[in-house]
Amino acid sequence: MSRITQILFQASSFASSVSAQSMLELLLLPLLWKIFRYSVRGALLQKMISKIAFSLCLFSMFTLSSMAQKASEGFRTDAFRTGGNEYQVWSGYSPDSVVGIGKSQARRFFIAGFGWRRVILANDSIAWKFTVDAVPLALVSEPTVKGITVVPDPKKISCAGCVIGRRTSYGYGIEPVGFEFNFRRQRRFQPVAGINGGVLKFNHDVPVPNSNSFNFTFAVKAGLQVFISESRSLTIGYRYQHTSNANTGNPFNPGIDSNFVYAGFSFHR
């Protein structure tokens, strides 16, 4: 036992005498050596990089959480009191579509809009808002084969001699009904979640010919709203949107499911 105690004492003395930079080097050197050893093995390297990235993400989350807590100390806003108004401009981009309710593949989607939010009811922690948004610009980039838009991704099917391209459809619309919930409503950093529905009108049938140029939308979203002052805020988040003609096409309704990253800027009164 005395030998073990002596070893532990020496280790403790060593750790206390090593600087943070030296300790970091001691931790990183074995990791770099492992990466070097397995660099010729792609799968193992990808797995190791994934683990490193995951660890860094966790570290970043804890660090940002600590910074957010310190930054929000002493800050209070009453922007989301009952009867409060919010005016927001926002935009979002989805680099690809997913197969879920909608079946259309390889669709890229950009939307930009502005809207009004009215706080229906609020307590000390949560604010419930009614939302109305206008969408003056919606762009959908769709894959084509010989100039005609198709449901599947042409790159994933065999099509000898086919000319593969893309076509962009332009649209506009409105989201007249929606609801949002802000949590920790008096703090600087507020989680926000919402749901809304609307319509979009395009200059072509979307997503394929003989579907419809007039489509309905349904979206759910979640994000973080950060107050930069008592009456100004920034929002960043994720938005899932389903776009389809609700079986009004002739005869097709493949639909589009999109994963958006969106951001917005708000004025509060």
Order of alpha helices (4+ residues) and beta strands (2+ residues): alpha-alpha-alpha-beta-beta-beta-beta-beta-beta-beta-beta-beta-beta
